[in-house]
Amino acid sequence: MRQLSELDASFLYLESDTAPMHIGGIYLFEGHDQAKPLAFSTFVAYLRSRLHVVPLFRQKLREIPLRLGRPYWIDDPDFSIERHLAYVNLGAKGQLGSLMPLASRILEEPLKRDRPLWHITFVDGFRSNEQADHENGFALIVRLHHAAIDAFSGEEIMGKLLEYSPEPRPIMPPQPWRPQPAPSDERIALQTGANLIRKPFRVASLAASAVTATGRGLVHRQLRRLPLPLPLFSAPHSPFNRQITGNRRIVSAEVSLARLKAIKAGIGDVTLNDVVLGLCAETLRRYMANHNQDTRRSLVAMTPVSVRSKSLRRATGNQMSAMLLDLATSEPDPARRIRQIHWNAVASEPYQEAISADRLTELVPSTMLALSARLYSELQLAQRYQPVFNVPITNVPGPQVPLYLQGSRLVRQYNTAPLFDSMGLVIVAVSYQGRLTINFTLCPDVVADGGSLEELTSQSLACIEEATLALPAESGEGLPSQQQTTLTEDALNYVEGLLRKTVSRLRH
């Protein structure tokens, strides 16, 4: 029995019918060298033999009554792999144009809470090459709940399920598995009581949650008056920050890592991640210009950073830090913009630990966060208040060697992330075999003409390459200072003190 962290629990409490909180993946396989396509029954047998490498696949949630504590992961005594699998045959239309709308509809559906929080749809008859009559291909559409994993651990899980050799691995019988007995209600009650005694402040925060949530606007206004060097609430209004619906669309663009590395070498002292962020920034700027949006103020990104190398690695859960990053979209030169992004990131690096995800959820308990989010949605505050950031951008490094599943080669993958009210667009970049796929998960009712993002990415890359050739020698003039671009410890202390004082007054 393992209790969820505040961060993991927050993804459960923030979930709604229009905002399912799972990470998605679409994996395309081809089997040119296979005598026949991989049968669904073979895939089921293979997955069954690999369940032991990912324990969360057989663990479900045990909720706490009245949400007086965070849920626990427990073994599911009724686990059945068939409840987590579905089969679809695309037939003669098995190409990318028909697969992506299917994947969008599947990814709109929340995962069921009465079982382990994952699901895989096996799509038969997929052809990655439109000219091929038969290539024995198939696709997997995967959903894994964000309460169990982050984007980084999601890639690790898929790496454990796939193979590095084109020779099919013999499918072994499943390893024996006996679920641990579920904890009794009495044990859960005692554990919850002990946690409440250790954290009496949490009782007060739960009682005051609804009232405190209504003070969200007050917190916004107070922070804006502070004479602190903050990026908080400096993000402009954008077409991406509006109330969302349950509709989803996945748009992806592929670029060569070699081209990105050439840009990095041409600009100088920047990282490959800076180049990826610069490419995203130029794409978003072009989108806004095409839709007559004001581009004079720079967009702000929230960039998750894995802190697994700094702490004990676990098989599941979220181990992330986050950084608010000025994307410098007000800078017209896309090559110089990458330099500015680099300096913004360098200036913020010492403060990554100060805004770690665990610290933020200690500041705002997950149950309070959920109530605030519900009110935020119902009152349509997304349209009324200036956003903290405009778009999350995650860059996940993937394997540069080919992966296989029973002899079929993984040729391409797309990855999605959950949306939430005021956040109608999320960008996830994943590299694989010398290519970088930039995935735009969007709500089409918020981000109009989202399909144009693919072509805009291609145009942006060419524009950055041209600007890099014309870039003068590097200088430090005009680059943002550390004081202007970081979220300081003073800011967090102020917010923490404000919330604690509010709850203290409510208690008395």
Buried (B, 14 or more C-beta within 10 A) or exposed (E): BEBBBBBBBBBBBBBBEBBBBBBBBBBBBBBBEBEEBBEBEBBBBBBBBBBEEBBBBBBBBBEBEEBBBBBBBBBBEEBEBEBBBBEBEBEEEBBBEBBBEBBBEBBBBBBEEEBBBBBBBBBBBBBBEEEEEEBBBBBBBBBBBBBBBBBBBBBBBBEEBBBEEEEBBEBEEBEEEEEEEBBEEEEBBEBBEEBBEEEEBBEBBBEBBEEBBEBBEEBBEEBEEBEEBBBBBBBBBBBBBBBBBBBBBBBBBBBEBEBBEBBBEBBBEBBBBBBBBBBBBBBBBBBBEEEEBEBEEBBBBBBBBBBBEEEEEEBBBBBBBBBBBBBBBBBEBBBBBBBBBBBBBBBBEEBBEBBBBBBBBEBBBBBBBBBBBBBBBEBEBBEEBEBBBBBBBBBBBBBEEBBBBBBBBBBBBBBBBBBBBBBBBBBBBBBBBEBBBBBBBBBBBBBEEBBBBBEBBEEBBEBBBEBBEEBEEEEEEEBBEBEBBBBBEEBBEBBBEBBBEBBEEBEE
